[in-house]
Amino acid sequence: MSFPSDLAIARAATAKPLAEIAARMGIGEHLLEPYGSDLAKIRLDAIGELADRPRAKYVVVTAITPTPLGEGKTTTTVGLGQAMQHIGHNAVLSLRQPSMGPTFGIKGGAAGGGYSQVIPMELLNLHLTGDFHAVTAAHNLLAAMLDNHLHQGNELGLDPHNITWGRVLDVNDRALRNIVIGLGSREDGVARQSGFDITAASEVMAILALATSQDDLRTRLGRIVVGYTAAGTPVTAEQLQGAGSMAVIMREAIKPNLLQT
């Protein structure tokens, strides 16, 4: 008898109500924002409400595995969490959201595998609650504001040859790694070399992972360095007046997503 595929296992699983999952974590239903029946976001108010709880033990799972694709970390993490629950510990997993680039590439999805995976795996691998798209939009908004600043006279004195802020996209597209932008008429911007990274590599994504509140998110976004002047002075997102708009775009993305295994 052949072993069922990851997708078959995920679709055959019986999901529990998310309110029940949250209750086992000590999170009240009033702190959940449902996205359909199998997915929810957790309000940031939970940080304050749970502040008096004792600190838990934190186990980091990471690896450079001896395979070309580096697979195994998510499956190991989910399996470890399930094992902890099995022996009576109250274990909660904290996972990164998969990028759609590798999902549609040779690597495939990143929800774990076999009977140690996150469900619904299709939602996790495809869009989820749109957090990746928010990161993409916030990052590219700053890029657009930067190029508009150059077009409008470059008051901050940015050196077009020393701009470090490109654009991002959540797909693998090697043809966009190095591009020339601003071609066309005078109204189409300043011609210069730029490029696209994958959204997961954006500094905005790193900030999202580190931010502890909406205010902290706003402050960190303002400190992003987009490039340098001819004298080597860094120019920030705050100076371009882009941080506030970026934070607004990210207002929902900062809330954690709740799924189950």
Summary of the structure (lengths in Angstrom):
residues: 261
radius of gyration: 21.3
end to end distance: 24.6
largest distance: 69.7
contacts: 709
relative contact order: 0.15
helix: 38%
strand: 15%
